[in-house]
Amino acid sequence: MSKIQHYVLFPNHDNGMRLYKELKNLGVRATIAPTPRAASTCCGISLLVEEKDIDTIRKCVSEHEIEILDIVEIERDINPKRDKYC
């Protein structure tokens, strides 16, 4: 079963933390996550967000002048046998 996840990418962690704080104030669910290497090798953190909130997030970014690189869709890649040696 594949599932698409949405990540907000940043040039640095300060912008990520600023957006996280503003989204929490708005009641928008966001999770601080490592940036998937398939999306970017730039900043180490990203925000995992829900697709239904993307328009609200873009508006918040614009209103608070928070710099982001992009909002990307990544197919979730969970391997249940990862790190299993027996």
C-alpha positions, 0 to 999 in steps of 0.5 A: 500500500502506497501513501503520499506524504507532504513535506515542507522544505527549508533552507535552514532550521530557523525557518522551519521552527518559525513556521512550525510555531505559526502553524501550531498557533493556527491549529494546523497539524505539523510534525517536525521530521528529518528531510527525506533525502529523495526530496532535498539534501539541504536542511536537515529538518522539514515539516510533515503536513497534511495535503488538506492544509497546504493552502493554509500553509502557503498563506501563513508562509506569505503572511509571516515572510517565512522562507521555504524551498518547496512543498513536495510529495513523497511516496512513503517508503516503509520497509518492515524488514529494514534493520532486521538481521535474522 
